[in-house]
Amino acid sequence: MAVTMKDIARDLGLALSRYRRFCETRMMSAKRLVSVFWNGSRSLTTLRILLARALVTGRSNLVGLVVPDLLHTFFAAIAKSLSSALLKKDYHLIIATSDEDPELEERTVNRLLGRKLDALIVASACTTSAMFKRIQAQDLPLVLIDRRFPDLDANFVGADDEVIGALATEHLIEIGCKRIAHLRGPETSTGKGRLNGYLKTMANIR
């Protein structure tokens, strides 16, 4: 059951209207706030304390991560590293998967946004940037990993997929392969970039 402002006010022995005014005005210092919650009610659970802090500070200390495949070692390693780094800064990672399904990804992202995230990190299965432009309009910090959109000015961490495609093709040529086929992945920047690298390399040897 979700914890409400009414629940917290009751545990603190405050009228709901008084507690609401306190949260809205944020007139009390962070140090004084901690004192009120700890001394006012020892029965508050950790969850309620965290919720109270989020209500007052506007921060949840939660970061969302959405990846296309949790079983893929590449994305699993990213999730593990992110979680470890965030914990050192008292942030917690919420991990979800899109299963390479753009519709599922959008539903998942919307659910995560409802958790009042402090930031969102996505390796997107989407073929357009529309959803991410809406997220940027909300001033939520956004980082794209592995996959990008050419029409979206966003923080990005990843590789040059066209170079990767070219290097793989050049290696096959160097070891003597003559008939080289390319099986492209999903319609994402990684699939497109690696295909372009393959096509350019093959065109240069004809």
N, C-alpha and C positions, 0 to 999 in steps of 0.2 A: 504493500500500500504506500502511495506517495506521501511524503511528509509535506505539510502545508505550513504557511505562515501562522495559521491559527494554532497548530500543534506547538510550534516553537514558542509563541507568545504565552500559551498556557503553561508550558514547562518553566518559563522564566517568571511567571506570576505577573505578567503585564497584560494590560488591555490590548486587544488586537489593534485598535486604532492608534494607540501609542507606539506599539512596535512597528506598525506600518509607516508611521511618520518618521520614526528613527531610521528605518531602512531607506526611505526615500530621500531624506535630507542628508544622511551620512555626516552628521555633525560631530559624531564621536570619533576620537582617534582610534587607530587600529589597536593600540595597547589597551585603551579603556574598554574597547569592544570585547577583547579576549577576557578581561577581568569580569565583565558583566555576565558572559556566558558561563564561565567556570564557577564563579561564586554564586550566580543566580540560580543555577540548577545543575547539581552534580549528576542528575539522572539523564542528561542529554547524551544521546549516543554519538559516536563518531560521525555517523551519517548526517545527523542533524546539525552538528557543529560545522561540517563542511558545507551543508546547504546554507546555513546562516551566513557563513563567510562569503559564499558566492552571491547571496542576495545583497550584501552590503558592498562588496568590492566590485561586483560585476564580472568576476573571474571565476572559472570553474576548475582551473588547473588540469583540464582535460584536452588532449590532442587526438584528433581522429585520423586514422590511417585506413584508406580503402585501396585494396590491391586486387588484381584480376584472378589470382590463384594463390591460396595460402599454402598449398602443397609444393609449389615451385621453390626450390632451394634459394633462388635469387631473392624472391620477395620475403621468404621466411627469414633470411639473414638480415634483410633491411629492417623487418619488424623487430627482431631481437636487438639489433644495434640501437634503433630508435628508442625502444623501451628502456634500455639500460642508460642511455644518455639523458633521457627526460627525467627518469627517477632521481638522478643526481641533482636536478633542479626542482624537485618536488612537483613534477608534472606526471600525469599518468596517461598511458596510451590506450585508446579504444580501437580495436582492430576489426575490420570487416572485409568481406570479399564480394566482388561483383560477378564472379564466375564468367568473366568476359561478356557480360550481358549489359548493354547500356541502360536498358530500362530498370533492371535490378540495381544498377549503380546509382541511378538518380533517386530511386526510392530509399536506398541505403543512406545516401548523402543527406537527404532530407530528414531522415530519422536522426542522424548524428547531429545535424544542425539544431534539432530540437533539444539536444542535451547541452546547449549553450557552450559549445567548444571554444577554446581560446585560439585554436588554429586547426587547419585541415590539410592533410597530405594525401595526394591521390596519384596512383598509377592508373590512368583512365582507360576504360574500354570504349568510351564515347568517340564518335566520329566528328562531332561538332563541339564548339566551345561554349554554346549558349548557356548551359547550366553554370559554368565557371564564371562567366561574365556576370550572372546574377549574384553569385557568391561574392565576387569582388565589389559589387555595388553595396553589399552589406558591411564592407570594411573588415571582413574576416581575413586574417592572414592565411594565404593559400600558397602551397608549394606543390608543384607537379614533379613527379619523379618518373624516369624512364621514358615517358611519353609526353609529347607536347602538342600545342596547336599553333600553327603559323600566324593566326590572326589574334592571338591572345598574349598580351604583355604580362607575363607572370613569372614568379620565381621558378626556376627549373634546375633539377639535378639529374644529369644523365649523360649519355655518350652521343657521339656523332654517328648515327645509324647508317648514313650513306658511306662513310669511311669503313664501317664494320662490314657492310656488304661488299665493298670493293676489295678489302683485305682477304675476305674469305674466298672470293672468286679468284683473286690473284694467286693465292696459295694453291688452289686446285689446278690452275694453269701451270704453275711452276713444277708441280709433281707429275705433269704429263697428261692431265685429263683433257679430252678433246670435246666431248659432248656433255655440257654442263647445264643442268636444269635448275630452276629456282622455284621452290614451293613457298609462296608468301603466306604470312600469318594473317591475323585480323586486319581490318582497314584502319590501322592506327599509324602514328608517325613512325614507329619502329618498323612495321611491315613495309610501309611505303619507302622509307629511307633506305633500308637494306636492299629492296628491289631496285631502286634507282642506282645504288652502288654497283649491283650486279650487271644491270643493263649497260651502264657506261663503260664498265671494264670489258664486257663482251664486245661492245661496239668498237673499242680501240684495237682489238686483235683481228678484226675482219678486214 
